[in-house]
Amino acid sequence: MFANYLIGLREGLEASLVVCILVAYLVKTGRRDKLPPVWAGVGIAAGISLAFGAVLQYGSTQLTFEAQEALGGTLSLVAVGLVTWMVFWMRGAARSLKSELHGKVDQALSVGTGALVATAFLAVGREGLETSLFVWAAVQATGSGAGPLIGAVLGLLTAVVLGWLFYRGALRINLSKFFTWTGAMLVVVAAGVLAYGFHDLQEARWLPGLADRAFDVSGAIPPDSWYGTLLKGVFNFQPDPTVLQVVAWTLYVVPVLALFLAPQRAARRPGKAGGAGDAQAGTAAPQESGTR
């Protein structure tokens, strides 16, 4: 449940910040009459994302067991690829996101209402589709039940509340650190989804080695125990993974975490002045959009 809460919070907060920037810019420039097209684009993006998630969930139940496993494994790999790209992209684009969105809004306003709807839709829709796919893949990895879905919904609701507080100027956090730590945790979650995706492909007989267990600690960590459930819900832990799963998990999480955290260490080298300025920029940007 925590892993899915983290996914919903991280992806939802990105979408909330985008909406805050778009709305605040229109309000600051005295173009409140253009807010309805923005909300229309956001609503269309949210509706399509929900529909996409529903198609994934209910459409896959009509397939045979092997087809379900093949679909689940393939989409898990796609979801991991998208999330990996997203966390790296957000680290590099966070500071320029505001100015880029302002430029896109100005271009859309010069074209017409439809262009503004499309701008809001594209800005939010990407996050929504990524969230639907990754939450679905994570739910498949952690098992059935309402817990994972509830976690994702709670994460999204928290993101909406945080976005509103940012807009009102009532909340200040260091967004650079927030996206760094949540991004690192998402990499670990994605590693679990990746390992489970390989297991699905083994179940579908697309990959060999289903019977080759790397280890089996089911006796020490029963899957139905509270701590076994906690480990599975947070890290997608499996007490008896295959050799291929362990290899895939290790080859993903070690280099990706190293590359993801490396820019953060490099950013601190220029000096205290540069680091302080970056931290302040990452902290103050949302409040600025909501108070001016």
Helices and strands as residue ranges (DSSP letters): H 2-28, G 32-34, H 35-59, G 60-62, H 65-93, H 97-111, H 113-142, H 147-168, H 175-203, H 226-235, H 243-267, H 272-291
